[in-house]
């Protein structure tokens, strides 16, 4: 056999011998990369989970103050929540949010000072920064990496960044006159209470009962203390 043909034959044998080793090395490399990761610690059913949310609720329940019910007296919230899972059934939540609470008063009812009568509209409003802590109970343990169904027992409180009493009525010279009293002394600056949240994944029904007074040192009856509404989480 000529020398050149012998060299070519030996080179072909070397390639054939190296091909299985190359394939084995490639598969081994892919397997190692897939397995060389740390266990996930964040997620809907992991140890830590954070998300944004928004909520809207209506004021319900009796009140001698005489408020307009429905969308006229309601609370809007937007904020963030951090969940720390303690086990298969328990978790702790910590919230920080902005809340806008308003009570629209019925103009057909006369009220003593500091609230008056003869207006076309009267509105009490609170812009609040609230914190909330809650204990979460989850009945289903094997639900995968999802939030699942849950029950939250909560307590909340915070300071009103701004409080307003706004009135609209006829002006002495004709037309309409709007007057806004900022930070009036009869509107409380600190509001807080307790509540419960029942949810499934990103949707929840929420009820909060205000323990603190919304009106202080005024002799006026309190507006409704209970707010019932819906909360949507952004996962």
Secondary structure, 3 states (H helix, E strand, C coil): CCHHHHHHHHHHHHHHHHHHHHHHHHHHHHHHHHHCCCCCCECCCCCEEEEEEEEEEEEECCCCCCECCHHHCEEEEEEEEEEEECCCCEEEEEEEEEEEEEEEECCCCCCCCCCCCCCCEEEEEEEEEEEEEEEEECCCCCCCCCCCEEEEEEEEEEEEEEEEEEEEEECCCCCEEEEEEECCCCECCEEEEEEEEEEECCEEEEEEEECCCCECCCCCCCCCCEEEEEEEEEC
